[in-house]
């Protein structure tokens, strides 16, 4: 069976993990091996450094933060490659486009952010779960990190995602709708694109 990689993108609280889990269960029920990865992975050495920075224990510039996020994905590169080689479906909660969106929103060059990730396994499909910043804040009233508290930044992140979603290989869905409704659209799109029964 053909392997493929799907990335779920969007602002925090857009439903990325929920939709990845729905899709994973649907695929597993059809006999597909599934590997789920959530970025950043705070359990790796680089992930722990990211957690420290987000928690205010470190002060890094936007470029250093994105390099850390990207390095965190490269930590996972061998495992993702192994899963794909074994015919599994890899589902990522955030992936390449996140660094482009958040970095571009902070004034970094999106071309540079794309270029330095070109050796990661490319997504076969990127699903943007589109919500407005106010929805992101409303769905998580407490415990927000420094990115999640900045509505202006989130607006710019959303604009970058919209620009990226014009490229081939993207699917933009309205994430403001109930999760069950969004899940139907996700499964329908994946089933059609990858010719799954």
NUPAKOL-211534 format. One record per residue (C-alpha): residue number from 0; x, y, z. Coordinates in pm, 1 decimal. Layout:
// residues N
node resi NUM; c1 X; c2 Y; c3 Z
...
This chain:
// residues 197
node resi 0; c1 0.0; c2 0.0; c3 0.0
node resi 1; c1 123.2; c2 345.0; c3 -89.6
node resi 2; c1 248.1; c2 554.0; c3 198.0
node resi 3; c1 174.6; c2 923.8; c3 224.7
node resi 4; c1 225.3; c2 1216.5; c3 461.2
node resi 5; c1 -52.2; c2 1456.1; c3 558.3
node resi 6; c1 15.0; c2 1775.4; c3 753.2
node resi 7; c1 -254.9; c2 1953.1; c3 950.9
node resi 8; c1 -194.3; c2 2327.0; c3 977.6
node resi 9; c1 -368.1; c2 2626.3; c3 1130.6
node resi 10; c1 -371.6; c2 2851.9; c3 1432.3
node resi 11; c1 -366.3; c2 2698.2; c3 1778.5
node resi 12; c1 -705.1; c2 2552.9; c3 1875.0
node resi 13; c1 -805.8; c2 2512.1; c3 1509.8
node resi 14; c1 -862.7; c2 2138.9; c3 1564.2
node resi 15; c1 -543.3; c2 1996.2; c3 1413.8
node resi 16; c1 -493.5; c2 1723.1; c3 1673.8
node resi 17; c1 -863.4; c2 1636.6; c3 1681.3
node resi 18; c1 -881.3; c2 1597.4; c3 1303.2
node resi 19; c1 -554.3; c2 1401.7; c3 1290.7
node resi 20; c1 -693.8; c2 1160.8; c3 1550.5
node resi 21; c1 -1024.2; c2 1123.3; c3 1362.2
node resi 22; c1 -839.6; c2 1049.6; c3 1039.7
node resi 23; c1 -598.0; c2 809.9; c3 1211.4
node resi 24; c1 -889.3; c2 607.6; c3 1349.2
node resi 25; c1 -1058.7; c2 601.6; c3 1008.0
node resi 26; c1 -738.2; c2 483.9; c3 837.0
node resi 27; c1 -663.9; c2 221.9; c3 1104.0
node resi 28; c1 -1014.5; c2 81.7; c3 1061.8
node resi 29; c1 -924.0; c2 22.1; c3 697.7
node resi 30; c1 -608.4; c2 -167.0; c3 787.3
node resi 31; c1 -360.7; c2 113.6; c3 732.0
node resi 32; c1 -60.1; c2 158.9; c3 958.6
node resi 33; c1 -58.8; c2 513.8; c3 1092.2
node resi 34; c1 214.9; c2 717.1; c3 1258.8
node resi 35; c1 110.8; c2 1040.7; c3 1429.7
node resi 36; c1 361.6; c2 1314.1; c3 1506.3
node resi 37; c1 293.9; c2 1645.2; c3 1679.0
node resi 38; c1 531.0; c2 1938.9; c3 1639.4
node resi 39; c1 700.2; c2 2076.8; c3 1831.1
node resi 40; c1 790.1; c2 1755.3; c3 2012.0
node resi 41; c1 890.7; c2 1883.3; c3 2355.1
node resi 42; c1 1038.4; c2 1546.0; c3 2455.2
node resi 43; c1 1347.5; c2 1577.0; c3 2235.4
node resi 44; c1 1657.7; c2 1776.2; c3 2335.8
node resi 45; c1 1572.1; c2 2053.5; c3 2091.3
node resi 46; c1 1206.3; c2 2034.4; c3 2191.0
node resi 47; c1 1301.0; c2 2098.6; c3 2553.1
node resi 48; c1 1492.3; c2 2408.1; c3 2442.8
node resi 49; c1 1182.9; c2 2529.9; c3 2256.4
node resi 50; c1 967.8; c2 2472.7; c3 2565.4
node resi 51; c1 1208.6; c2 2679.6; c3 2772.5
node resi 52; c1 1193.7; c2 2963.9; c3 2523.8
node resi 53; c1 814.1; c2 2959.5; c3 2502.4
node resi 54; c1 797.2; c2 2959.8; c3 2881.0
node resi 55; c1 1015.7; c2 3269.6; c3 2905.8
node resi 56; c1 1330.3; c2 3096.0; c3 3034.9
node resi 57; c1 1523.4; c2 3185.8; c3 2718.1
node resi 58; c1 1513.2; c2 3487.4; c3 2491.2
node resi 59; c1 1573.2; c2 3408.3; c3 2124.6
node resi 60; c1 1508.3; c2 3608.6; c3 1811.8
node resi 61; c1 1245.6; c2 3499.5; c3 1561.4
node resi 62; c1 1509.7; c2 3346.7; c3 1332.9
node resi 63; c1 1659.9; c2 3134.1; c3 1609.7
node resi 64; c1 1316.7; c2 3016.4; c3 1722.2
node resi 65; c1 1225.0; c2 2902.4; c3 1372.0
node resi 66; c1 1561.1; c2 2729.8; c3 1332.6
node resi 67; c1 1484.8; c2 2541.1; c3 1653.9
node resi 68; c1 1137.5; c2 2442.8; c3 1530.6
node resi 69; c1 1285.7; c2 2324.6; c3 1201.3
node resi 70; c1 1566.0; c2 2135.0; c3 1376.7
node resi 71; c1 1299.7; c2 1965.6; c3 1588.8
node resi 72; c1 1144.0; c2 1832.2; c3 1266.8
node resi 73; c1 1482.9; c2 1716.6; c3 1142.1
node resi 74; c1 1520.8; c2 1522.7; c3 1468.4
node resi 75; c1 1215.1; c2 1328.9; c3 1353.8
node resi 76; c1 1322.7; c2 1295.1; c3 989.5
node resi 77; c1 1470.7; c2 941.1; c3 1018.7
node resi 78; c1 1161.0; c2 808.9; c3 1196.5
node resi 79; c1 924.3; c2 969.1; c3 945.6
node resi 80; c1 1129.2; c2 828.6; c3 657.6
node resi 81; c1 1120.9; c2 479.2; c3 814.4
node resi 82; c1 744.4; c2 492.6; c3 859.2
node resi 83; c1 690.1; c2 600.9; c3 498.1
node resi 84; c1 929.4; c2 332.3; c3 371.6
node resi 85; c1 726.7; c2 74.2; c3 567.1
node resi 86; c1 408.5; c2 182.1; c3 386.3
node resi 87; c1 255.9; c2 370.4; c3 678.5
node resi 88; c1 55.4; c2 691.0; c3 666.6
node resi 89; c1 222.1; c2 972.9; c3 859.2
node resi 90; c1 -3.8; c2 1240.8; c3 1007.7
node resi 91; c1 163.2; c2 1557.9; c3 1135.3
node resi 92; c1 4.5; c2 1808.0; c3 1370.4
node resi 93; c1 203.2; c2 2105.7; c3 1232.7
node resi 94; c1 485.0; c2 2063.6; c3 984.2
node resi 95; c1 683.9; c2 2264.5; c3 728.3
node resi 96; c1 419.2; c2 2532.6; c3 669.9
node resi 97; c1 407.7; c2 2631.4; c3 1037.0
node resi 98; c1 757.5; c2 2775.7; c3 1028.7
node resi 99; c1 679.4; c2 2958.4; c3 706.4
node resi 100; c1 359.6; c2 3104.6; c3 855.1
node resi 101; c1 492.3; c2 3203.5; c3 1196.9
node resi 102; c1 831.6; c2 3311.9; c3 1063.1
node resi 103; c1 681.1; c2 3520.6; c3 784.5
node resi 104; c1 445.2; c2 3678.6; c3 1039.8
node resi 105; c1 755.5; c2 3791.6; c3 1231.8
node resi 106; c1 928.0; c2 3938.7; c3 927.8
node resi 107; c1 1139.9; c2 3643.1; c3 817.0
node resi 108; c1 1179.0; c2 3551.7; c3 450.7
node resi 109; c1 933.7; c2 3273.7; c3 357.0
node resi 110; c1 1163.6; c2 3156.1; c3 77.8
node resi 111; c1 1446.8; c2 3098.7; c3 326.1
node resi 112; c1 1213.4; c2 2916.5; c3 566.0
node resi 113; c1 1099.0; c2 2690.4; c3 283.2
node resi 114; c1 1449.4; c2 2628.6; c3 148.1
node resi 115; c1 1599.0; c2 2511.7; c3 477.9
node resi 116; c1 1323.3; c2 2251.5; c3 515.0
node resi 117; c1 1357.4; c2 2106.6; c3 164.3
node resi 118; c1 1533.1; c2 1792.7; c3 287.2
node resi 119; c1 1240.8; c2 1692.5; c3 510.8
node resi 120; c1 997.5; c2 1438.0; c3 362.6
node resi 121; c1 747.9; c2 1659.8; c3 177.2
node resi 122; c1 378.3; c2 1644.5; c3 264.3
node resi 123; c1 154.6; c2 1482.4; c3 4.2
node resi 124; c1 -134.7; c2 1689.8; c3 135.3
node resi 125; c1 -149.5; c2 1987.9; c3 370.8
node resi 126; c1 -486.2; c2 2058.0; c3 531.0
node resi 127; c1 -541.4; c2 2411.2; c3 660.8
node resi 128; c1 -806.9; c2 2430.6; c3 931.5
node resi 129; c1 -896.9; c2 2794.4; c3 897.4
node resi 130; c1 -1013.8; c2 2992.5; c3 1201.8
node resi 131; c1 -986.3; c2 3358.5; c3 1300.8
node resi 132; c1 -752.3; c2 3463.6; c3 1586.2
node resi 133; c1 -1046.1; c2 3548.5; c3 1812.1
node resi 134; c1 -1168.8; c2 3189.1; c3 1785.8
node resi 135; c1 -823.4; c2 3059.2; c3 1879.5
node resi 136; c1 -822.6; c2 3277.9; c3 2191.6
node resi 137; c1 -1180.5; c2 3188.4; c3 2280.1
node resi 138; c1 -1111.2; c2 2816.1; c3 2263.8
node resi 139; c1 -813.9; c2 2846.2; c3 2500.5
node resi 140; c1 -881.1; c2 3108.7; c3 2763.2
node resi 141; c1 -586.6; c2 3028.2; c3 2990.4
node resi 142; c1 -231.3; c2 2896.2; c3 2966.0
node resi 143; c1 -154.6; c2 3056.3; c3 2631.7
node resi 144; c1 210.7; c2 3090.5; c3 2526.9
node resi 145; c1 358.3; c2 3414.0; c3 2395.2
node resi 146; c1 249.6; c2 3345.4; c3 2037.0
node resi 147; c1 -104.7; c2 3257.3; c3 2140.2
node resi 148; c1 -146.4; c2 3586.3; c3 2329.6
node resi 149; c1 -59.3; c2 3808.9; c3 2030.8
node resi 150; c1 -372.2; c2 3863.3; c3 1820.2
node resi 151; c1 -191.7; c2 4083.9; c3 1569.0
node resi 152; c1 71.3; c2 3814.8; c3 1514.9
node resi 153; c1 -197.8; c2 3549.1; c3 1474.8
node resi 154; c1 -366.6; c2 3761.5; c3 1209.4
node resi 155; c1 -41.5; c2 3774.0; c3 1010.8
node resi 156; c1 6.8; c2 3399.5; c3 1059.4
node resi 157; c1 -339.2; c2 3342.1; c3 915.9
node resi 158; c1 -258.1; c2 3561.4; c3 615.6
node resi 159; c1 56.0; c2 3356.8; c3 545.8
node resi 160; c1 -142.3; c2 3032.9; c3 568.5
node resi 161; c1 -397.3; c2 3172.0; c3 321.8
node resi 162; c1 -117.5; c2 3261.8; c3 80.2
node resi 163; c1 43.0; c2 2918.1; c3 114.1
node resi 164; c1 -291.0; c2 2742.8; c3 71.6
node resi 165; c1 -313.0; c2 2877.3; c3 -284.3
node resi 166; c1 -36.5; c2 2632.6; c3 -380.1
node resi 167; c1 -102.7; c2 2283.0; c3 -517.6
node resi 168; c1 -126.2; c2 2011.3; c3 -255.3
node resi 169; c1 -328.8; c2 2216.7; c3 -7.6
node resi 170; c1 -686.1; c2 2185.8; c3 116.1
node resi 171; c1 -837.0; c2 2481.7; c3 304.5
node resi 172; c1 -1131.9; c2 2396.8; c3 530.0
node resi 173; c1 -1349.4; c2 2614.5; c3 750.4
node resi 174; c1 -1235.1; c2 2522.1; c3 1100.6
node resi 175; c1 -1504.0; c2 2732.2; c3 1266.7
node resi 176; c1 -1756.2; c2 2449.4; c3 1212.3
node resi 177; c1 -1818.8; c2 2159.8; c3 1454.5
node resi 178; c1 -1536.2; c2 1904.8; c3 1460.3
node resi 179; c1 -1759.8; c2 1622.3; c3 1335.3
node resi 180; c1 -1856.4; c2 1825.4; c3 1028.6
node resi 181; c1 -1494.9; c2 1911.0; c3 950.9
node resi 182; c1 -1398.0; c2 1544.1; c3 993.5
node resi 183; c1 -1640.6; c2 1442.6; c3 719.0
node resi 184; c1 -1470.4; c2 1685.2; c3 478.7
node resi 185; c1 -1122.2; c2 1567.8; c3 580.4
node resi 186; c1 -1205.4; c2 1200.2; c3 528.3
node resi 187; c1 -1381.2; c2 1268.9; c3 198.9
node resi 188; c1 -1083.0; c2 1465.0; c3 65.8
node resi 189; c1 -827.4; c2 1206.4; c3 178.9
node resi 190; c1 -1034.1; c2 917.3; c3 44.5
node resi 191; c1 -1064.0; c2 1084.6; c3 -295.8
node resi 192; c1 -706.4; c2 1209.0; c3 -325.8
node resi 193; c1 -543.7; c2 881.9; c3 -229.2
node resi 194; c1 -809.0; c2 652.0; c3 -384.9
node resi 195; c1 -896.8; c2 486.2; c3 -54.5
node resi 196; c1 -1208.7; c2 267.0; c3 -22.1
